[in-house]
Amino acid sequence: MLFEIVSILIQKDIKDTCAELIDAVGEIANIIAGYSKQYLTNFKLAISLPNVVLGSNHTICIQSNVPTIIVPMNCSIGNFAIEVALKTK
């Protein structure tokens, strides 16, 4: 699904992991974070740059005292989720 979304976004057929794919995923995350920021100002949260993790067999560690939510998303291409860690300033 990721390849299809990025192919549509950059109007180029992407079939393998490449710099364009990673950059596009990071940009999508930046767009979502930037849009969300307007709704989070009352909560005194800091928004950091997103991390892009591709592939399998990864272990992602977060601080134990930072609440994390998973936001399920769906679109015509399929379902996916965005994980967000919330840490106050």
C-alpha positions as CSV (number, residue, x, y, z in Angstrom):
1,M,0.0,0.0,0.0
2,L,2.8,2.4,0.8
3,F,4.3,2.1,-2.7
4,E,0.9,2.8,-4.2
5,I,0.3,5.9,-2.1
6,V,3.8,7.3,-2.8
7,S,3.5,6.5,-6.5
8,I,0.2,8.5,-6.7
9,L,1.7,11.3,-4.7
10,I,4.9,11.8,-6.8
11,Q,3.2,10.5,-10.1
12,K,6.0,8.0,-10.7
13,D,5.8,4.2,-10.3
14,I,7.7,3.1,-7.2
15,K,8.3,-0.6,-6.8
16,D,11.2,-0.7,-4.4
17,T,12.5,1.1,-1.3
18,C,14.4,4.1,-2.4
19,A,15.3,7.6,-1.3
20,E,12.1,9.0,-3.0
21,L,9.9,6.6,-1.0
22,I,11.5,7.5,2.3
23,D,11.3,11.3,1.6
24,A,7.7,11.0,0.6
25,V,6.7,9.1,3.7
26,G,8.5,11.7,5.8
27,E,6.7,14.5,4.0
28,I,3.3,12.8,4.5
29,A,4.1,12.6,8.2
30,N,5.1,16.3,8.2
31,I,1.8,17.3,6.5
32,I,-0.2,15.3,9.1
33,A,1.8,16.8,12.0
34,G,1.5,20.3,10.7
35,Y,-2.2,20.0,10.2
36,S,-2.7,18.4,13.6
37,K,-0.6,21.1,15.4
38,Q,-3.5,23.6,15.2
39,Y,-5.7,21.3,17.3
40,L,-3.0,20.6,19.9
41,T,-2.0,24.1,21.0
42,N,-4.1,23.9,24.1
43,F,-2.3,20.8,25.3
44,K,1.2,22.3,25.4
45,L,2.7,19.5,23.3
46,A,5.9,19.8,21.3
47,I,5.9,18.3,17.8
48,S,9.2,16.9,16.7
49,L,10.3,15.6,13.3
50,P,8.8,12.3,12.4
51,N,10.8,9.1,12.2
52,V,10.4,6.9,9.1
53,V,10.9,3.2,9.8
54,L,10.7,0.8,6.8
55,G,11.3,-3.0,6.6
56,S,10.9,-5.8,9.1
57,N,12.4,-7.0,12.3
58,H,12.7,-3.5,13.9
59,T,12.3,-2.8,17.6
60,I,11.1,0.7,18.3
61,C,11.6,2.0,21.9
62,I,9.8,4.9,23.4
63,Q,10.1,6.4,26.9
64,S,8.0,4.5,29.4
65,N,6.4,7.7,30.8
66,V,5.3,9.1,27.4
67,P,1.7,8.2,26.4
68,T,1.4,6.7,22.9
69,I,-1.7,6.4,20.8
70,I,-2.3,4.6,17.6
71,V,-4.6,6.4,15.1
72,P,-6.2,4.0,12.7
73,M,-6.7,5.5,9.2
74,N,-8.4,4.3,6.1
75,C,-8.5,5.4,2.5
76,S,-9.5,3.9,-0.9
77,I,-6.2,2.1,-1.1
78,G,-6.4,0.4,2.3
79,N,-6.0,0.7,6.0
80,F,-3.0,1.8,8.0
81,A,-2.2,3.3,11.4
82,I,-0.1,6.2,12.7
83,E,1.6,5.9,16.0
84,V,1.9,9.1,18.0
85,A,3.8,9.6,21.2
86,L,2.5,12.6,23.3
87,K,5.0,14.4,25.5
88,T,4.2,17.8,27.1
89,K,6.7,20.7,26.9
